[in-house]
């Protein structure tokens, strides 16, 4: 499985962006996917997760502003980001849990942690100006 993000780019505060993550390879083993972001000098933060049952979870820091979705037919993951703020700037990564099985940490309100995901994209830059 490989992941390729797209859709990043400069945007002014208050604007919107939709990121895409194209999934290629054998995707049958993927149970959940997520979006992470990393600002300069900060740790990578999980922002949203979706599983193959279309159950989603969004971190409190972006709840109501970011929406994760997927198009199974197109093998694509999305992140719609609205009302962006300068503090949302960073590199955005998509990640897949492709170890097979219905992992309990891919459901409910379990925190989105890097350790739960084994395949990562290269990231896409999202700089937001004030």
C-alpha positions as a Markdown table, in Angstrom:
| # | Residue | x | y | z |
|---|---|---|---|---|
| 1 | Unk | 0.0 | 0.0 | 0.0 |
| 2 | Unk | 1.2 | 3.5 | -0.8 |
| 3 | Unk | -0.3 | 6.8 | 0.0 |
| 4 | Unk | 0.0 | 10.1 | -1.9 |
| 5 | Unk | -1.4 | 13.4 | -0.5 |
| 6 | Unk | -2.4 | 16.4 | -2.6 |
| 7 | Unk | -4.3 | 19.6 | -2.3 |
| 8 | Unk | -2.0 | 21.5 | 0.0 |
| 9 | Unk | -1.0 | 25.1 | -0.7 |
| 10 | Unk | -1.0 | 28.6 | 0.6 |
| 11 | Unk | -4.3 | 30.0 | 1.9 |
| 12 | Unk | -5.4 | 33.0 | 3.8 |
| 13 | Unk | -6.9 | 32.8 | 7.3 |
| 14 | Unk | -10.6 | 32.1 | 7.1 |
| 15 | Unk | -10.2 | 30.1 | 3.9 |
| 16 | Unk | -10.8 | 26.5 | 3.1 |
| 17 | Unk | -8.9 | 23.6 | 1.6 |
| 18 | Unk | -9.6 | 20.0 | 0.8 |
| 19 | Unk | -6.8 | 17.6 | 1.0 |
| 20 | Unk | -6.8 | 14.3 | -0.8 |
| 21 | Unk | -4.9 | 11.1 | -0.2 |
| 22 | Unk | -4.8 | 8.5 | -3.0 |
| 23 | Unk | -4.4 | 4.9 | -1.9 |
| 24 | Unk | -2.7 | 2.5 | -4.2 |
| 25 | Unk | -1.9 | -1.2 | -3.8 |
| 26 | Unk | -3.8 | -3.9 | -2.0 |
| 27 | Unk | -6.1 | -1.9 | 0.3 |
| 28 | Unk | -8.2 | -4.8 | 1.6 |
| 29 | Unk | -6.2 | -4.9 | 4.8 |
| 30 | Unk | -6.9 | -1.3 | 5.7 |
| 31 | Unk | -9.3 | -0.9 | 8.5 |
| 32 | Unk | -8.9 | 2.7 | 9.3 |
| 33 | Unk | -7.1 | 5.8 | 8.0 |
| 34 | Unk | -6.3 | 9.1 | 9.5 |
| 35 | Unk | -4.9 | 12.6 | 8.9 |
| 36 | Unk | -2.1 | 14.0 | 11.0 |
| 37 | Unk | -0.4 | 17.3 | 10.9 |
| 38 | Unk | 3.0 | 18.6 | 12.1 |
| 39 | Unk | 3.8 | 22.3 | 12.7 |
| 40 | Unk | 7.4 | 23.4 | 12.7 |
| 41 | Unk | 9.1 | 22.5 | 16.0 |
| 42 | Unk | 6.0 | 20.5 | 17.2 |
| 43 | Unk | 5.1 | 16.9 | 17.5 |
| 44 | Unk | 2.9 | 15.3 | 14.9 |
| 45 | Unk | -0.8 | 15.5 | 15.9 |
| 46 | Unk | -3.6 | 13.3 | 14.8 |
| 47 | Unk | -6.6 | 15.3 | 13.7 |
| 48 | Unk | -9.2 | 13.0 | 12.2 |
| 49 | Unk | -9.8 | 9.3 | 11.7 |
| 50 | Unk | -12.2 | 7.2 | 9.6 |
| 51 | Unk | -12.7 | 3.4 | 9.5 |
| 52 | Unk | -14.1 | 1.1 | 6.9 |
| 53 | Unk | -17.5 | 1.3 | 8.6 |
| 54 | Unk | -17.4 | 5.0 | 7.9 |
| 55 | Unk | -17.2 | 5.8 | 11.6 |
| 56 | Unk | -15.3 | 9.0 | 12.1 |
| 57 | Unk | -13.5 | 10.7 | 15.0 |
| 58 | Unk | -12.2 | 14.3 | 15.0 |
| 59 | Unk | -9.8 | 15.7 | 17.5 |
| 60 | Unk | -11.2 | 18.4 | 19.8 |
| 61 | Unk | -8.7 | 20.9 | 18.3 |
| 62 | Unk | -10.4 | 20.9 | 14.9 |
| 63 | Unk | -13.9 | 19.6 | 15.7 |
| 64 | Unk | -16.5 | 21.4 | 13.7 |
| 65 | Unk | -13.9 | 22.8 | 11.3 |
| 66 | Unk | -12.3 | 19.7 | 9.8 |
| 67 | Unk | -14.2 | 16.8 | 8.2 |
| 68 | Unk | -12.7 | 13.5 | 7.2 |
| 69 | Unk | -14.4 | 11.4 | 4.5 |
| 70 | Unk | -13.5 | 8.7 | 2.0 |
| 71 | Unk | -14.5 | 7.5 | -1.4 |
| 72 | Unk | -14.0 | 3.8 | -1.5 |
| 73 | Unk | -14.6 | 3.5 | -5.2 |
| 74 | Unk | -11.9 | 6.0 | -5.9 |
| 75 | Unk | -9.6 | 4.7 | -3.2 |
| 76 | Unk | -9.3 | 8.2 | -1.9 |
| 77 | Unk | -9.3 | 9.8 | 1.6 |
| 78 | Unk | -10.2 | 13.5 | 2.1 |
| 79 | Unk | -9.9 | 16.1 | 4.7 |
| 80 | Unk | -12.1 | 19.2 | 4.3 |
| 81 | Unk | -10.7 | 22.1 | 6.3 |
| 82 | Unk | -12.7 | 25.2 | 6.9 |
| 83 | Unk | -12.1 | 28.6 | 8.6 |
| 84 | Unk | -8.4 | 27.9 | 8.6 |
| 85 | Unk | -6.2 | 29.7 | 11.1 |
| 86 | Unk | -2.5 | 30.4 | 11.0 |
| 87 | Unk | -2.0 | 27.9 | 13.8 |
| 88 | Unk | -3.4 | 25.2 | 11.4 |
| 89 | Unk | -0.3 | 25.6 | 9.3 |
| 90 | Unk | 2.0 | 22.6 | 8.9 |
| 91 | Unk | 2.7 | 19.5 | 7.0 |
| 92 | Unk | -0.4 | 17.3 | 6.7 |
| 93 | Unk | 0.0 | 13.5 | 6.4 |
| 94 | Unk | -2.4 | 10.7 | 5.7 |
| 95 | Unk | -1.8 | 7.3 | 7.3 |
| 96 | Unk | -3.3 | 3.9 | 7.1 |
| 97 | Unk | -3.7 | 1.0 | 9.5 |
| 98 | Unk | -3.2 | -1.8 | 7.1 |
| 99 | Unk | -2.3 | -4.6 | 9.4 |
| 100 | Unk | -5.7 | -6.3 | 8.9 |
| 101 | Unk | -8.4 | -6.9 | 11.5 |
| 102 | Unk | -10.9 | -4.6 | 13.2 |
| 103 | Unk | -8.6 | -2.8 | 15.5 |
| 104 | Unk | -10.5 | -1.4 | 18.6 |
| 105 | Unk | -8.4 | 1.8 | 18.5 |
| 106 | Unk | -9.9 | 2.6 | 15.1 |
| 107 | Unk | -13.3 | 3.2 | 16.7 |
| 108 | Unk | -15.0 | 5.4 | 19.3 |
| 109 | Unk | -13.1 | 8.3 | 20.8 |
| 110 | Unk | -9.7 | 6.6 | 21.0 |
| 111 | Unk | -7.0 | 9.2 | 20.6 |
| 112 | Unk | -5.4 | 9.2 | 17.1 |
| 113 | Unk | -1.8 | 8.1 | 17.7 |
| 114 | Unk | 1.0 | 7.6 | 15.3 |
| 115 | Unk | 1.8 | 4.1 | 16.6 |
| 116 | Unk | -1.6 | 2.8 | 15.3 |
| 117 | Unk | -0.6 | 3.5 | 11.7 |
| 118 | Unk | 2.0 | 1.7 | 9.7 |
| 119 | Unk | 1.9 | 3.3 | 6.3 |
| 120 | Unk | 2.4 | 7.0 | 5.7 |
| 121 | Unk | 2.3 | 9.5 | 2.8 |
| 122 | Unk | 5.0 | 12.0 | 2.1 |
| 123 | Unk | 3.0 | 14.9 | 3.4 |
| 124 | Unk | 1.6 | 18.1 | 1.8 |
| 125 | Unk | 2.4 | 21.6 | 3.0 |
| 126 | Unk | -0.4 | 23.9 | 4.2 |
| 127 | Unk | 0.9 | 27.4 | 5.0 |
| 128 | Unk | -1.8 | 29.7 | 6.3 |
| 129 | Unk | -1.2 | 33.5 | 6.3 |
| 130 | Unk | -3.0 | 35.9 | 8.6 |
